[in-house]
């Protein structure tokens, strides 16, 4: 366990435009449905990374690793709109109200696979949290729109997808799928290379060693055991690759210690613990078409967001605290109760009602979805998945 030293730990991605050290986050939306079934895809243990790096164990230079893997690392830009309460006009005699402003943040990602129609890229959840628009920049400086395929806030992981048909032949000829290694047999002192979109300036490379293994650290939304490295991890690096000297991904860069007098303490999610989560996310359906109004669905709950402060103070999981369940609604039929906390919809994290509504608009009445709830038993919250058959919004509005 890492001793509590008062050191501030920050996510190393989500670099806010206009502020070099501003760290912000975004939220996940499981947007989408493509026609046809997406098959089952796994992270690759081999790929088109230079074979010499694989054959000659541990003999590659930093230059060779960077040249081989840079085409598999991308920059991710997240644009969102934030609503802010205007307290100043109220203070000076006005009526107050709210206003909106656009926010832009930068992070990194790793190309981990493709299916029949999509290029699949992993990143940190905090890089894409609350996103209204996601764009991906590739090694050839081209930029394309991406959709969030799925996100897991509790493990700070997400997968975004770029439509293969959108990619030019030139871009396709230059990008690569990363080679996935293992973090199970790493050694302290082992040399590593980090690649990512540091400070939002574009891809850059740093190197160092593995400083420690299984470091338990607590970030804003979760606690995890991570790889500690002295390779420079800066704002914008989140979601980028931590590599061994064969060019294999052994970790996903995620956080750094930021405190006066503290240097060289960066953290990465071990790839062996991330792999099953990423495989689940990359095999989700990508829904992009909003259902017709006549097929709009409802669940039948009212709820309030559980903030980080509330979660820490009262021991309530982050998510949507259910304040009311409508009688005869799909939620009531499925067993959702007042006081439950909804944490995921179809496997993707939700933290407020707006996120839940955003996802629900892609599902039609009559579909059965999986909703993850945390329910208190003797003061202890236990998580469970429940199946909910969505009701027709038109019927609900007629009743109410």
KAUR-V187830 format. One record per pair of residues at least 6 apart in sequence whose C-alpha atoms are under 8 Angstrom apart, sorted by the first residue. I is the first residue (numbers start at 1). J is the second residue. D is the distance in Angstrom with one decimal. If there is no record, write none. Layout:
# KAUR-V187830
((I & J & D) (I & J & D))
This chain:
# KAUR-V187830
((1 & 214 & 7.8) (1 & 215 & 6.1) (1 & 216 & 5.3) (2 & 215 & 5.8) (2 & 216 & 5.6) (2 & 217 & 6.7) (7 & 257 & 6.4) (7 & 258 & 7.0) (7 & 259 & 5.9) (8 & 257 & 5.7) (8 & 258 & 5.4) (8 & 259 & 5.9) (9 & 218 & 7.7) (9 & 219 & 6.5) (9 & 255 & 6.8) (9 & 256 & 5.8) (9 & 257 & 4.5) (9 & 258 & 6.0) (10 & 23 & 7.5) (10 & 219 & 7.0) (10 & 255 & 5.4) (10 & 256 & 5.6) (10 & 257 & 6.3) (10 & 258 & 6.6) (11 & 23 & 7.2) (11 & 126 & 7.7) (11 & 219 & 7.4) (11 & 235 & 7.5) (11 & 238 & 6.9) (11 & 254 & 5.7) (11 & 255 & 4.1) (11 & 256 & 6.5) (12 & 23 & 7.6) (12 & 233 & 6.6) (12 & 234 & 5.4) (12 & 235 & 4.3) (12 & 236 & 5.9) (12 & 237 & 5.6) (12 & 238 & 4.8) (12 & 253 & 7.6) (12 & 254 & 5.5) (12 & 255 & 4.5) (12 & 256 & 6.0) (13 & 23 & 7.1) (13 & 106 & 6.6) (13 & 107 & 4.8) (13 & 108 & 7.3) (13 & 126 & 7.4) (13 & 127 & 5.9) (13 & 234 & 7.5) (13 & 235 & 4.8) (13 & 236 & 4.0) (13 & 237 & 5.3) (13 & 238 & 3.9) (13 & 239 & 7.1) (13 & 254 & 7.0) (13 & 255 & 7.7) (14 & 23 & 5.7) (14 & 24 & 5.4) (14 & 25 & 5.7) (14 & 26 & 7.9) (14 & 78 & 8.0) (14 & 105 & 4.8) (14 & 106 & 5.0) (14 & 107 & 5.3) (14 & 126 & 7.0) (14 & 127 & 5.0) (14 & 128 & 8.0) (14 & 235 & 6.7) (14 & 236 & 5.8) (14 & 238 & 7.3) (15 & 21 & 7.0) (15 & 22 & 6.0) (15 & 23 & 5.5) (15 & 24 & 6.7) (15 & 105 & 4.9) (15 & 106 & 4.9) (15 & 107 & 6.7) (15 & 199 & 6.4) (15 & 200 & 6.7) (15 & 235 & 5.4) (15 & 236 & 5.2) (16 & 22 & 5.5) (16 & 23 & 6.2) (16 & 24 & 6.4) (16 & 103 & 7.3) (16 & 104 & 5.8) (16 & 105 & 4.4) (16 & 106 & 6.7) (17 & 103 & 7.5) (17 & 104 & 5.7) (17 & 105 & 5.9) (17 & 106 & 7.8) (20 & 199 & 6.5) (20 & 235 & 7.7) (21 & 235 & 6.6) (23 & 235 & 7.2) (24 & 105 & 7.4) (24 & 126 & 7.9) (25 & 105 & 7.9) (25 & 126 & 4.9) (25 & 127 & 5.9) (25 & 128 & 6.9) (25 & 129 & 5.4) (25 & 130 & 7.2) (26 & 78 & 7.6) (26 & 80 & 7.6) (26 & 125 & 7.7) (26 & 126 & 5.7) (26 & 127 & 6.0) (26 & 128 & 4.7) (26 & 129 & 2.4) (26 & 130 & 3.6) (26 & 131 & 5.3) (27 & 125 & 7.4) (27 & 126 & 7.1) (27 & 128 & 5.7) (27 & 129 & 2.4) (27 & 130 & 2.8) (27 & 131 & 5.5) (27 & 350 & 8.0) (27 & 355 & 7.8) (28 & 125 & 7.1) (28 & 128 & 6.2) (28 & 129 & 4.8) (28 & 130 & 5.7) (28 & 131 & 6.7) (28 & 148 & 7.0) (28 & 150 & 7.1) (28 & 151 & 5.7) (28 & 348 & 7.1) (28 & 349 & 6.6) (28 & 350 & 7.1) (28 & 355 & 7.6) (29 & 130 & 7.5) (29 & 131 & 7.6) (29 & 148 & 6.2) (29 & 149 & 7.8) (29 & 150 & 7.0) (29 & 151 & 7.6) (29 & 348 & 7.4) (29 & 350 & 8.0) (29 & 355 & 6.5) (29 & 358 & 6.9) (29 & 359 & 6.1) (30 & 148 & 5.9) (30 & 149 & 5.5) (30 & 150 & 5.1) (30 & 151 & 7.3) (30 & 286 & 7.2) (30 & 287 & 7.2) (30 & 348 & 6.2) (30 & 359 & 5.9) (31 & 147 & 6.9) (31 & 148 & 6.3) (31 & 149 & 6.7) (31 & 286 & 6.2) (31 & 287 & 4.7) (31 & 288 & 5.5) (31 & 358 & 7.8) (31 & 359 & 6.0) (31 & 362 & 6.9) (32 & 149 & 7.6) (32 & 285 & 6.8) (32 & 286 & 4.1) (32 & 287 & 1.0) (32 & 288 & 3.5) (32 & 289 & 6.1) (32 & 290 & 7.9) (32 & 362 & 6.2) (33 & 285 & 5.5) (33 & 286 & 4.4) (33 & 287 & 2.7) (33 & 288 & 5.4) (33 & 289 & 6.7) (33 & 362 & 7.6) (34 & 285 & 6.6) (34 & 286 & 5.7) (34 & 287 & 5.8) (34 & 288 & 7.1) (37 & 285 & 7.8) (38 & 115 & 7.2) (38 & 116 & 7.6) (38 & 283 & 6.8) (38 & 284 & 7.6) (38 & 285 & 6.5) (39 & 115 & 7.6) (39 & 283 & 7.1) (40 & 283 & 5.9) (41 & 113 & 7.9) (41 & 115 & 7.3) (41 & 279 & 6.9) (41 & 282 & 7.2) (41 & 283 & 6.3) (42 & 113 & 7.8) (42 & 279 & 5.6) (43 & 112 & 6.2) (43 & 113 & 6.5) (43 & 180 & 6.8) (43 & 275 & 7.2) (43 & 278 & 8.0) (43 & 279 & 6.5) (44 & 112 & 7.2) (44 & 113 & 7.2) (44 & 178 & 7.8) (44 & 179 & 6.2) (44 & 180 & 5.9) (45 & 179 & 5.7) (45 & 180 & 4.9) (45 & 181 & 6.4) (46 & 179 & 5.3) (46 & 180 & 7.0) (47 & 176 & 7.9) (47 & 177 & 6.1) (47 & 178 & 6.5) (47 & 179 & 5.4) (48 & 176 & 6.4) (48 & 177 & 6.6) (48 & 178 & 7.7) (48 & 179 & 7.7) (49 & 68 & 5.7) (49 & 69 & 6.5) (49 & 176 & 7.0) (49 & 177 & 7.4) (49 & 178 & 6.8) (49 & 179 & 6.5) (49 & 247 & 7.4) (50 & 68 & 5.9) (53 & 59 & 7.5) (53 & 60 & 6.0) (53 & 65 & 7.5) (53 & 245 & 7.6) (53 & 246 & 4.6) (53 & 247 & 6.4) (54 & 246 & 5.6) (54 & 247 & 7.7) (56 & 246 & 7.8) (57 & 245 & 7.9) (57 & 246 & 6.4) (58 & 244 & 7.8) (58 & 245 & 5.1) (58 & 246 & 5.6) (59 & 245 & 6.9) (59 & 246 & 7.4) (60 & 245 & 5.7) (60 & 246 & 6.2) (61 & 245 & 7.1) (62 & 193 & 6.9) (62 & 207 & 7.4) (62 & 245 & 7.3) (65 & 193 & 7.7) (65 & 245 & 6.6) (65 & 246 & 6.8) (65 & 247 & 5.1) (66 & 193 & 7.9) (66 & 195 & 7.7) (66 & 205 & 7.0) (66 & 247 & 7.8) (68 & 247 & 7.0) (69 & 176 & 7.6) (69 & 178 & 6.8) (69 & 247 & 6.3) (70 & 139 & 6.9) (70 & 195 & 7.2) (70 & 203 & 7.7) (71 & 138 & 7.3) (71 & 139 & 5.3) (71 & 174 & 6.5) (71 & 175 & 4.7) (71 & 176 & 5.3) (72 & 110 & 5.9) (72 & 111 & 5.2) (72 & 112 & 8.0) (72 & 139 & 7.9) (72 & 175 & 5.9) (72 & 176 & 4.7) (72 & 177 & 5.4) (72 & 178 & 5.3) (73 & 108 & 7.2) (73 & 109 & 5.8) (73 & 110 & 4.6) (73 & 111 & 6.2) (73 & 138 & 7.4) (73 & 139 & 7.5) (73 & 178 & 7.8) (73 & 195 & 7.2) (73 & 196 & 6.9) (73 & 203 & 7.8) (73 & 240 & 6.7) (73 & 241 & 7.2) (74 & 108 & 5.7) (74 & 109 & 5.1) (74 & 110 & 6.1) (74 & 111 & 7.4) (74 & 136 & 6.5) (74 & 137 & 5.6) (74 & 138 & 5.1) (74 & 139 & 6.8) (74 & 196 & 7.4) (74 & 197 & 7.6) (74 & 203 & 7.5) (74 & 240 & 7.8) (75 & 106 & 7.2) (75 & 107 & 5.9) (75 & 108 & 4.4) (75 & 109 & 6.1) (75 & 136 & 5.7) (75 & 137 & 5.0) (75 & 138 & 6.8) (75 & 196 & 7.2) (75 & 197 & 5.5) (75 & 200 & 7.9) (75 & 202 & 6.7) (75 & 203 & 7.1) (76 & 106 & 5.7) (76 & 107 & 5.0) (76 & 108 & 5.2) (76 & 109 & 6.5) (76 & 127 & 7.9) (76 & 134 & 7.0) (76 & 135 & 5.8) (76 & 136 & 4.7) (76 & 137 & 6.3) (77 & 104 & 7.0) (77 & 105 & 5.7) (77 & 106 & 4.6) (77 & 107 & 6.4) (77 & 134 & 5.8) (77 & 135 & 5.3) (77 & 136 & 6.4) (78 & 104 & 5.6) (78 & 105 & 5.2) (78 & 106 & 6.3) (78 & 127 & 7.4) (78 & 128 & 6.2) (78 & 131 & 5.9) (78 & 132 & 7.5) (78 & 133 & 5.9) (78 & 134 & 4.8) (78 & 135 & 6.7) (79 & 102 & 7.0) (79 & 103 & 5.7) (79 & 104 & 4.5) (79 & 105 & 6.6) (79 & 131 & 6.0) (79 & 132 & 5.8) (79 & 133 & 5.1) (79 & 134 & 6.5) (80 & 102 & 5.8) (80 & 103 & 5.2) (80 & 104 & 6.5) (80 & 130 & 6.7) (80 & 131 & 5.1) (80 & 132 & 4.8) (80 & 133 & 6.6) (81 & 100 & 6.4) (81 & 101 & 5.7) (81 & 102 & 4.6) (81 & 103 & 6.0) (81 & 132 & 7.1) (82 & 100 & 5.5) (82 & 101 & 5.5) (82 & 102 & 6.4) (82 & 103 & 7.0) (83 & 98 & 6.5) (83 & 99 & 5.7) (83 & 100 & 4.4) (83 & 101 & 6.7) (84 & 98 & 5.4) (84 & 99 & 5.4) (84 & 100 & 6.0) (84 & 101 & 7.8) (85 & 96 & 7.6) (85 & 97 & 5.8) (85 & 98 & 4.2) (85 & 99 & 6.5) (86 & 96 & 5.4) (86 & 97 & 5.3) (86 & 98 & 5.1) (86 & 99 & 6.6) (87 & 96 & 5.8) (87 & 97 & 7.4) (88 & 96 & 7.2) (89 & 95 & 6.6) (89 & 96 & 5.3) (90 & 96 & 4.5) (105 & 127 & 7.7) (106 & 127 & 7.3) (106 & 197 & 7.5) (106 & 199 & 7.7) (106 & 200 & 5.4) (106 & 236 & 5.4) (107 & 127 & 5.8) (107 & 196 & 7.7) (107 & 197 & 6.0) (107 & 198 & 7.8) (107 & 200 & 7.0) (107 & 235 & 7.7) (107 & 236 & 4.3) (107 & 237 & 5.8) (107 & 238 & 5.5) (107 & 239 & 6.5) (107 & 240 & 7.8) (108 & 123 & 6.5) (108 & 127 & 7.9) (108 & 196 & 5.5) (108 & 197 & 5.4) (108 & 236 & 6.4) (108 & 237 & 5.7) (108 & 238 & 5.6) (108 & 239 & 4.7) (108 & 240 & 4.8) (109 & 121 & 6.1) (109 & 122 & 5.5) (109 & 123 & 4.6) (109 & 124 & 7.9) (109 & 196 & 7.6) (109 & 238 & 7.8) (109 & 239 & 4.8) (109 & 240 & 5.0) (109 & 241 & 7.6) (110 & 121 & 5.3) (110 & 122 & 5.3) (110 & 123 & 6.7) (110 & 178 & 6.9) (110 & 239 & 7.1) (110 & 240 & 6.1) (110 & 241 & 6.5) (111 & 119 & 7.4) (111 & 120 & 5.9) (111 & 121 & 4.4) (111 & 122 & 6.6) (111 & 176 & 7.1) (111 & 177 & 5.2) (111 & 178 & 5.8) (112 & 120 & 5.9) (112 & 121 & 5.6) (112 & 122 & 6.6) (112 & 177 & 5.4) (112 & 178 & 5.5) (112 & 179 & 7.7) (112 & 180 & 8.0) (113 & 119 & 6.2) (113 & 120 & 5.1) (113 & 121 & 7.1) (113 & 177 & 5.9) (113 & 178 & 7.9) (114 & 120 & 5.2) (117 & 163 & 6.0) (117 & 164 & 5.5) (117 & 165 & 7.2) (118 & 161 & 5.8) (118 & 162 & 5.5) (118 & 163 & 4.7) (118 & 164 & 5.0) (119 & 161 & 5.5) (119 & 162 & 5.1) (119 & 163 & 6.4) (119 & 164 & 6.0) (120 & 159 & 6.7) (120 & 160 & 6.0) (120 & 161 & 4.8) (120 & 162 & 6.8) (120 & 282 & 6.8) (121 & 159 & 5.5) (121 & 160 & 5.3) (121 & 161 & 6.2) (122 & 157 & 7.3) (122 & 158 & 5.7) (122 & 159 & 4.4) (122 & 160 & 6.4) (122 & 239 & 7.0) (122 & 278 & 7.2) (123 & 157 & 6.0) (123 & 158 & 5.4) (123 & 159 & 6.2) (123 & 160 & 7.8) (123 & 238 & 7.2) (123 & 239 & 4.0) (123 & 240 & 7.0) (123 & 252 & 7.6) (124 & 156 & 5.2) (124 & 157 & 4.5) (124 & 158 & 5.6) (124 & 238 & 6.3) (124 & 239 & 4.8) (124 & 252 & 7.9) (124 & 254 & 6.9) (125 & 151 & 6.0) (125 & 152 & 6.5) (125 & 153 & 5.7) (125 & 155 & 7.9) (125 & 156 & 4.5) (125 & 157 & 4.6) (125 & 158 & 5.0) (126 & 153 & 7.6) (126 & 156 & 6.4) (126 & 157 & 8.0) (127 & 238 & 7.0) (127 & 239 & 7.4) (128 & 134 & 7.5) (128 & 158 & 7.8) (130 & 355 & 7.9) (133 & 145 & 7.8) (133 & 146 & 7.9) (134 & 145 & 6.0) (134 & 146 & 5.4) (134 & 147 & 6.7) (134 & 148 & 7.9) (135 & 143 & 6.5) (135 & 144 & 5.5) (135 & 145 & 4.4) (135 & 146 & 5.4) (136 & 143 & 5.5) (136 & 144 & 5.4) (136 & 145 & 6.3) (136 & 146 & 6.5) (137 & 143 & 4.4) (137 & 144 & 6.6) (138 & 171 & 7.6) (138 & 175 & 7.2) (139 & 174 & 7.2) (139 & 175 & 6.7) (140 & 171 & 6.4) (140 & 174 & 6.9) (142 & 171 & 7.2) (144 & 162 & 7.2) (144 & 166 & 7.6) (144 & 167 & 7.6) (145 & 162 & 6.6) (146 & 160 & 6.3) (146 & 161 & 5.4) (146 & 162 & 4.7) (146 & 163 & 7.4) (147 & 160 & 5.5) (147 & 161 & 5.3) (147 & 162 & 6.6) (147 & 286 & 7.8) (148 & 158 & 7.7) (148 & 159 & 6.3) (148 & 160 & 4.4) (148 & 161 & 6.3) (148 & 286 & 7.7) (149 & 158 & 7.6) (149 & 159 & 5.5) (149 & 160 & 5.1) (149 & 161 & 6.1) (149 & 281 & 6.8) (149 & 282 & 6.9) (149 & 284 & 6.6) (149 & 285 & 7.1) (149 & 286 & 5.4) (150 & 158 & 5.7) (150 & 159 & 5.6) (150 & 160 & 7.1) (150 & 281 & 5.3) (150 & 282 & 7.4) (150 & 284 & 7.0) (150 & 347 & 7.4) (150 & 348 & 5.4) (151 & 157 & 5.9) (151 & 158 & 4.0) (151 & 159 & 6.4) (151 & 281 & 6.9) (151 & 347 & 7.7) (151 & 348 & 4.9) (151 & 349 & 6.1) (152 & 158 & 6.0) (152 & 277 & 8.0) (152 & 347 & 7.5) (152 & 348 & 5.7) (152 & 349 & 5.5) (153 & 221 & 7.2) (153 & 222 & 7.9) (153 & 348 & 7.9) (153 & 349 & 5.6) (154 & 221 & 6.7) (154 & 222 & 5.7) (154 & 349 & 7.9) (155 & 222 & 6.9) (155 & 224 & 7.7) (156 & 222 & 7.7) (157 & 274 & 7.7) (157 & 277 & 7.7) (157 & 278 & 7.2) (158 & 278 & 7.2) (158 & 281 & 7.0) (159 & 278 & 7.0) (159 & 281 & 6.1) (159 & 282 & 6.2) (178 & 248 & 7.2) (178 & 249 & 7.1) (179 & 247 & 7.1) (179 & 248 & 5.0) (179 & 249 & 6.2) (180 & 248 & 5.3) (180 & 249 & 4.9) (180 & 250 & 6.9) (180 & 271 & 7.8) (181 & 248 & 4.9) (181 & 249 & 5.2) (181 & 250 & 5.4) (181 & 271 & 7.4) (182 & 249 & 7.5) (182 & 250 & 5.5) (182 & 271 & 6.3) (182 & 272 & 5.6) (183 & 250 & 5.2) (183 & 251 & 7.1) (183 & 270 & 5.6) (183 & 271 & 5.8) (183 & 272 & 5.5) (184 & 272 & 6.6) (187 & 210 & 7.1) (187 & 213 & 8.0) (188 & 209 & 7.5) (188 & 210 & 5.1) (188 & 211 & 5.7) (188 & 212 & 5.8) (188 & 213 & 7.1) (189 & 209 & 5.3) (189 & 210 & 5.2) (189 & 211 & 6.2) (190 & 209 & 5.3) (190 & 210 & 5.4) (191 & 207 & 7.4) (191 & 208 & 5.8) (191 & 209 & 4.2) (191 & 210 & 6.5) (191 & 244 & 6.8) (191 & 245 & 6.8) (192 & 207 & 5.8) (192 & 208 & 5.6) (192 & 209 & 5.3) (192 & 210 & 6.7) (192 & 231 & 7.4) (192 & 242 & 6.7) (192 & 243 & 5.5) (192 & 244 & 4.9) (192 & 245 & 6.3) (193 & 205 & 7.0) (193 & 206 & 5.9) (193 & 207 & 4.4) (193 & 208 & 6.5) (193 & 231 & 7.0) (193 & 242 & 5.8) (193 & 243 & 5.1) (193 & 244 & 6.5) (193 & 245 & 7.3) (194 & 205 & 5.8) (194 & 206 & 5.2) (194 & 207 & 6.0) (194 & 231 & 6.5) (194 & 232 & 7.6) (194 & 233 & 7.6) (194 & 240 & 7.3) (194 & 241 & 5.7) (194 & 242 & 4.6) (194 & 243 & 6.2) (194 & 253 & 7.8) (195 & 203 & 6.6) (195 & 204 & 5.7) (195 & 205 & 4.7) (195 & 206 & 6.6) (195 & 237 & 7.5) (195 & 240 & 5.9) (195 & 241 & 5.4) (195 & 242 & 6.8) (196 & 202 & 7.5) (196 & 203 & 5.1) (196 & 204 & 5.8) (196 & 205 & 6.9) (196 & 236 & 7.0) (196 & 237 & 4.6) (196 & 238 & 7.4) (196 & 239 & 7.6) (196 & 240 & 4.7) (196 & 241 & 6.7) (197 & 203 & 4.5) (197 & 204 & 6.3) (197 & 236 & 5.1) (197 & 237 & 5.2) (197 & 240 & 7.4) (198 & 204 & 6.5) (198 & 233 & 7.6) (198 & 234 & 5.6) (198 & 235 & 5.9) (198 & 236 & 4.5) (198 & 237 & 4.9) (199 & 234 & 6.7) (199 & 235 & 5.3) (199 & 236 & 5.0) (199 & 237 & 7.5) (200 & 235 & 7.8) (200 & 236 & 5.5) (206 & 231 & 5.7) (206 & 232 & 5.9) (207 & 230 & 7.9) (207 & 231 & 4.8) (207 & 232 & 7.1) (208 & 229 & 6.8) (208 & 230 & 5.4) (208 & 231 & 4.2) (208 & 232 & 7.7) (209 & 229 & 5.8) (209 & 230 & 6.0) (209 & 231 & 6.6) (210 & 227 & 7.1) (210 & 228 & 6.1) (210 & 229 & 4.6) (210 & 230 & 7.0) (211 & 227 & 7.8) (211 & 228 & 5.3) (211 & 229 & 4.9) (211 & 230 & 6.4) (212 & 227 & 6.2) (212 & 228 & 5.0) (212 & 229 & 6.9) (213 & 226 & 6.6) (213 & 227 & 4.9) (213 & 228 & 6.2) (214 & 225 & 4.8) (214 & 226 & 5.2) (214 & 227 & 6.0) (214 & 228 & 8.0) (215 & 224 & 7.9) (215 & 225 & 5.0) (215 & 226 & 5.1) (215 & 227 & 6.4) (215 & 228 & 6.7) (216 & 223 & 6.9) (216 & 224 & 5.5) (216 & 225 & 4.3) (216 & 226 & 6.4) (217 & 223 & 5.7) (217 & 224 & 5.8) (217 & 225 & 6.4) (217 & 226 & 7.3) (218 & 224 & 6.6) (220 & 308 & 7.1) (221 & 308 & 7.1) (221 & 318 & 7.9) (225 & 269 & 7.5) (226 & 267 & 6.0) (226 & 268 & 5.6) (226 & 269 & 5.1) (226 & 270 & 6.1) (227 & 251 & 7.5) (227 & 267 & 5.5) (227 & 268 & 5.1) (227 & 269 & 6.4) (227 & 270 & 6.2) (228 & 265 & 6.4) (228 & 266 & 5.6) (228 & 267 & 4.6) (228 & 268 & 6.6) (229 & 264 & 7.0) (229 & 265 & 6.0) (229 & 266 & 5.2) (229 & 267 & 6.1) (229 & 268 & 7.8) (230 & 263 & 7.9) (230 & 264 & 4.2) (230 & 265 & 5.4) (230 & 266 & 6.0) (231 & 264 & 6.7) (231 & 266 & 6.9) (232 & 264 & 6.4) (232 & 265 & 8.0) (232 & 266 & 6.8) (233 & 253 & 7.2) (233 & 255 & 7.3) (233 & 256 & 6.3) (233 & 266 & 5.5) (233 & 267 & 7.8) (234 & 256 & 7.1) (237 & 253 & 6.5) (237 & 254 & 7.3) (238 & 252 & 7.5) (238 & 253 & 5.2) (238 & 254 & 4.6) (238 & 255 & 6.9) (239 & 252 & 5.6) (239 & 253 & 5.5) (239 & 254 & 6.2) (240 & 252 & 5.7) (240 & 253 & 5.4) (240 & 254 & 7.9) (241 & 249 & 6.0) (241 & 250 & 7.7) (241 & 251 & 6.2) (241 & 252 & 5.2) (241 & 253 & 6.0) (242 & 249 & 5.8) (242 & 250 & 5.8) (242 & 251 & 4.8) (242 & 252 & 5.8) (242 & 253 & 6.2) (242 & 268 & 7.1) (243 & 249 & 4.6) (243 & 250 & 5.4) (243 & 251 & 6.9) (244 & 250 & 6.5) (249 & 271 & 7.0) (250 & 270 & 6.2) (250 & 271 & 5.1) (250 & 272 & 7.6) (251 & 268 & 5.3) (251 & 269 & 5.2) (251 & 270 & 4.5) (251 & 271 & 4.7) (252 & 268 & 5.0) (252 & 269 & 5.0) (252 & 270 & 6.7) (252 & 271 & 6.7) (253 & 266 & 7.8) (253 & 267 & 6.1) (253 & 268 & 4.1) (253 & 269 & 6.4) (254 & 266 & 7.9) (254 & 267 & 5.9) (254 & 268 & 5.2) (254 & 269 & 6.6) (255 & 266 & 5.9) (255 & 267 & 5.1) (255 & 268 & 6.8) (256 & 265 & 5.8) (256 & 266 & 4.2) (256 & 267 & 5.8) (257 & 263 & 7.6) (257 & 264 & 8.0) (257 & 265 & 5.5) (257 & 266 & 6.3) (287 & 362 & 6.4) (288 & 362 & 7.2) (289 & 362 & 6.2) (290 & 361 & 5.6) (290 & 362 & 4.6) (290 & 363 & 7.6) (291 & 361 & 6.3) (291 & 362 & 5.5) (291 & 363 & 6.4) (291 & 364 & 6.1) (294 & 394 & 7.3) (295 & 364 & 5.2) (295 & 365 & 5.5) (295 & 392 & 6.6) (295 & 393 & 7.6) (296 & 361 & 6.8) (296 & 363 & 7.3) (296 & 364 & 5.5) (296 & 365 & 5.9) (296 & 392 & 6.1) (296 & 393 & 5.5) (296 & 394 & 7.4) (297 & 360 & 7.0) (297 & 361 & 7.4) (297 & 363 & 6.7) (297 & 364 & 5.5) (297 & 365 & 4.4) (297 & 366 & 7.8) (297 & 390 & 5.7) (297 & 391 & 5.4) (297 & 392 & 4.8) (297 & 393 & 4.9) (298 & 330 & 7.8) (298 & 360 & 7.6) (298 & 365 & 7.3) (298 & 390 & 5.9) (298 & 391 & 5.3) (298 & 392 & 6.2) (298 & 393 & 5.3) (298 & 396 & 7.9) (299 & 329 & 6.6) (299 & 330 & 5.4) (299 & 331 & 5.5) (299 & 388 & 7.8) (299 & 390 & 5.8) (299 & 391 & 6.5) (300 & 325 & 6.0) (300 & 326 & 5.3) (300 & 329 & 5.2) (300 & 330 & 6.3) (300 & 331 & 5.6) (300 & 332 & 7.7) (301 & 322 & 6.6) (301 & 323 & 7.5) (301 & 324 & 5.6) (301 & 325 & 4.6) (301 & 326 & 6.1) (301 & 331 & 6.7) (302 & 322 & 5.9) (302 & 323 & 5.6) (302 & 324 & 5.1) (302 & 325 & 6.6) (303 & 320 & 5.7) (303 & 321 & 5.3) (303 & 322 & 4.3) (303 & 323 & 4.9) (303 & 324 & 6.8) (303 & 352 & 7.8) (303 & 353 & 6.6) (304 & 320 & 5.4) (304 & 321 & 5.2) (304 & 322 & 6.7) (304 & 323 & 7.0) (304 & 352 & 6.6) (304 & 353 & 6.9) (305 & 318 & 7.6) (305 & 319 & 6.0) (305 & 320 & 4.7) (305 & 321 & 6.1) (305 & 351 & 6.0) (305 & 352 & 4.7) (305 & 353 & 7.1) (306 & 316 & 7.5) (306 & 317 & 7.3) (306 & 318 & 5.2) (306 & 319 & 5.5) (306 & 320 & 6.0) (306 & 321 & 6.3) (306 & 351 & 7.1) (306 & 352 & 7.7) (307 & 318 & 6.4) (307 & 319 & 7.9) (308 & 318 & 6.7) (310 & 316 & 7.0) (311 & 317 & 5.6) (311 & 318 & 5.8) (316 & 381 & 7.4) (317 & 341 & 7.0) (317 & 343 & 7.7) (317 & 374 & 7.2) (317 & 381 & 7.6) (318 & 341 & 7.7) (318 & 343 & 6.8) (318 & 351 & 6.4) (319 & 341 & 5.9) (319 & 342 & 5.5) (319 & 343 & 4.6) (319 & 344 & 7.8) (319 & 349 & 7.9) (319 & 350 & 5.9) (319 & 351 & 4.0) (319 & 352 & 6.4) (320 & 341 & 5.2) (320 & 342 & 5.0) (320 & 343 & 6.5) (320 & 350 & 7.3) (320 & 351 & 5.6) (320 & 352 & 5.4) (320 & 353 & 6.8) (321 & 339 & 6.2) (321 & 340 & 6.0) (321 & 341 & 4.5) (321 & 342 & 6.6) (322 & 337 & 7.2) (322 & 338 & 5.2) (322 & 339 & 5.3) (322 & 340 & 5.5) (322 & 341 & 6.0) (322 & 342 & 7.3) (323 & 338 & 5.4) (323 & 339 & 6.3) (324 & 337 & 7.8) (324 & 338 & 5.5) (325 & 331 & 6.7) (325 & 332 & 6.3) (325 & 336 & 7.4) (325 & 337 & 6.5) (325 & 338 & 6.2) (326 & 332 & 6.9) (329 & 391 & 7.3) (330 & 388 & 6.2) (330 & 389 & 6.1) (330 & 390 & 6.0) (330 & 391 & 6.0) (331 & 337 & 7.9) (331 & 388 & 6.7) (333 & 388 & 8.0) (334 & 386 & 6.9) (334 & 387 & 6.6) (334 & 388 & 5.6) (334 & 389 & 8.0) (339 & 375 & 7.5) (339 & 376 & 7.9) (340 & 373 & 6.4) (340 & 374 & 5.8) (340 & 375 & 4.9) (340 & 376 & 7.1) (341 & 373 & 5.4) (341 & 374 & 5.1) (341 & 375 & 6.6) (342 & 350 & 7.4) (342 & 371 & 7.1) (342 & 372 & 5.9) (342 & 373 & 4.4) (342 & 374 & 6.4) (343 & 349 & 5.7) (343 & 350 & 5.5) (343 & 351 & 6.7) (343 & 371 & 7.8) (343 & 372 & 5.7) (343 & 373 & 5.7) (343 & 374 & 7.1) (344 & 350 & 5.3) (344 & 371 & 5.8) (344 & 372 & 4.9) (344 & 373 & 7.1) (345 & 356 & 7.3) (345 & 359 & 7.8) (345 & 369 & 7.6) (345 & 370 & 6.2) (345 & 371 & 4.7) (345 & 372 & 6.4) (346 & 369 & 6.1) (346 & 370 & 4.9) (346 & 371 & 5.9) (346 & 372 & 7.8) (347 & 370 & 7.3) (347 & 371 & 7.5) (347 & 372 & 7.4) (350 & 356 & 6.2) (364 & 390 & 7.4) (364 & 392 & 7.9) (365 & 389 & 7.8) (365 & 390 & 5.1) (365 & 391 & 5.1) (365 & 392 & 4.8) (365 & 393 & 7.5) (366 & 389 & 5.9) (366 & 390 & 5.2) (366 & 391 & 6.1) (366 & 392 & 7.3) (367 & 389 & 5.7) (367 & 390 & 5.7) (368 & 387 & 6.4) (368 & 388 & 5.4) (368 & 389 & 4.2) (368 & 390 & 6.1) (369 & 387 & 5.7) (369 & 388 & 5.4) (369 & 389 & 6.4) (369 & 390 & 7.4) (370 & 385 & 6.3) (370 & 386 & 5.7) (370 & 387 & 4.8) (370 & 388 & 6.3) (371 & 385 & 5.7) (371 & 386 & 5.5) (371 & 387 & 6.4) (371 & 388 & 7.0) (372 & 383 & 6.9) (372 & 384 & 5.7) (372 & 385 & 4.4) (372 & 386 & 6.3) (373 & 383 & 5.6) (373 & 384 & 5.6) (373 & 385 & 6.4) (373 & 386 & 7.6) (374 & 381 & 5.5) (374 & 382 & 5.2) (374 & 383 & 4.2) (374 & 384 & 6.4) (375 & 381 & 5.1) (375 & 382 & 5.4) (375 & 383 & 6.4) (375 & 384 & 7.9) (376 & 382 & 6.3))
